[in-house]
């Protein structure tokens, strides 16, 4: 049974948490004690059963009626397993939306049928495009508040089409829903006979996002060097990590970067199992036929040589409340390297009103999306994000405060 990771996105109060609550409730994925707790909390607030409380677990979230942190939920149907990330819609918590979307296969973007496409819808759609989410489902929510009228749904679809092209989203599906009463979430609605498409759950069960990294050259960024301290395994030296692209098998030749040393794979371990092969997405321990200098952020590769340049073109989302100013230095952190870096040039900044990149003044404010040129003190081992999401992603950290100030994608 395959697994689909998806994230919610959209503006505050568009109904993301309610939709996820409805999806869990109607698909019978809620335990009795969870439902009892939500019913008790709803009663204390003087409301009917509030399904948004199934994901809004923080005290501040329940008091304010907004999502602040990323809430992960796991559920399954006879056709598929799901891991969903309910992310905040408020502009203040855009960094949390980026976190939830960074490991997703698909995005579920909610739009209020009364308000249509708004600024945060555009921002989240561009972030989804930047993060390489190739499958997007747009839920036009609150159809009950527009009397289930088809023109209200059609207008949102037409407006989003221009946004889809600008954000680089190749596959988009539209579903009219009412999360509050459950129309077209799990069960088909009789109130919208003009819509003949699948329900939200049916669509999620059938989505098959394409992952370019699965067919690319082998890349394995090392996260940990394993040296057991027992006498039984004192000669063991393994390299733990997640396969970022391609496939490797026992006996295959690999190259260790940044040193460029060659070796052969003589062991692939998954827990206590010994495997013959490892492919994209698997977390394994690899051993080599010779002792070489391998450390954390080293990269084992096969096939074409990975990118190793100190100057990198990238797109990034500025996440910090403190603005970037020219000349500031940051710590660059990526699976294939880390060290000092600076934003040498802010080439263009996205205008969310026109959906176009425009020349900026070199600074970056909170939640802005920009094209930049990075200068790294030491050349990292990378790939283009469009080819391999793991090897192509990075963050910038303020070395004084320890705060993550930006998330970026190498172009």
TAGICOR-V984393 format. One line per field, one symbol per residue. phi: phi as a letter, one per 40 degrees, with the letter a starting at -180 (. if undefined). burial: + if it has 16 or more other ideal C-beta (glycine too) atoms within 10 Angstrom, else -. A space follows every 50 residues. Layout:
# TAGICOR-V984393
phi: ???
burial: ???
This chain:
# TAGICOR-V984393
phi: .cbbcbbcahccgcgcccccdccccccfbbcdcccccccccccccgbcdc ccccbcccdcccccgbcbccbcbbaabdcacbbbbcbcbcdcbddccccc ccbccabbccbcccbgcbdccccccccccccgccbbbccccgcccbffcc dccccccccccccdcccgccbbbbbcbbccbgcgcbbccccbcccbcccd cccccbcbccbdccbcccbacccacbbdbcccbcccbbbcibccagabbd gccbbcbccgcbabcbabbbgccbccaabdgccbbbbbcacbcbbdgcbc bagccccbbcbbcababcbcccccbdgcbbccbadbiaicaaccaccabc ccccgbcbcbbgcbbdgcbacbbbbbcbcccabcdccacccccabbbccc cgcccabbbcc
burial: ---+++++++++-++++++++++++++-++-------+---+-------+ ++++++----++---++++++-+-+-+--+-+++++++++--++++++++ ++-++++++++++---+--+++++++++++++++++++++++++-+-+-- -++-++---+--++-++-+--+++++++++-+++++--+--+--+---++ +++++-+-+-+-+--+++++++---------------+++++++++++-- ---+++++----+-+--++-----+--+-+-+-+++-+-----+--++++ ++---+++---+-+++++++---+-----+++++++++--+++-++-+++ -+----+--+--++-+++++++-+-+--+++++-+-++++++++++++-- ---+++++++-
